[in-house]
Amino acid sequence: MEFEDRLQKAIARGEKAREAQEREAAGRALTEEEFKRLHANLRMELADHIEKCLQRLPDYFPGFHVDSIVGEKGWGAACSRDDVNLGDGGRRSLYSRLEIVVRPYSPAHIVEVTAKGTIRNREVFNRSSYQKLAQSDAQPLRDSVDLWVLEYAEHYAAAK
């Protein structure tokens, strides 16, 4: 067999292998409905975790109350309280709130969790964490939620 014939056969084998890999990858690719289902499952798991974490804050800081969030902004919870400052010859309302939500599904195929913390009318942080749905793992996002709640508690305790 001539070198030219062997070269052509090697190229043909390579092309067949590439086509087989492409077919396999296309079969594994997630459909839009699968992405939506995956997002919904992660959203429910993360929203439950968010609510459980935020429900712990009133145990340590009386006066806070927890509300579930379900809607256009996303799914999660918020923990807030209103205080009144009677000092300096006037009456001033002081608002504290920690809100953590899982953003709604988007065609970008990501799951995103956002947090916004306000203490005594001052925003102390605004955080976001996301993952691609195809490689999503809820644990890093749960860890982010834990970290944000702990960070907020530390800021609030320092501001008292």
Secondary structure, DSSP 4 states (H G I P E B T S, - for coil): --HHHHHHHHHHHHHHHHHHHHHHHHHHSPPHHHHHHHHHHHHHHHHHHHHHHHTTHHHHSTT-EEEEEEETTEEEEEEEEEEEE--TTS-EEEEEEEEEEEPPP-TT-EEEEEEEEEETTEEEEEEEEEEEGGG--HHHHHHHHHHHHHHHHHHHHHH-
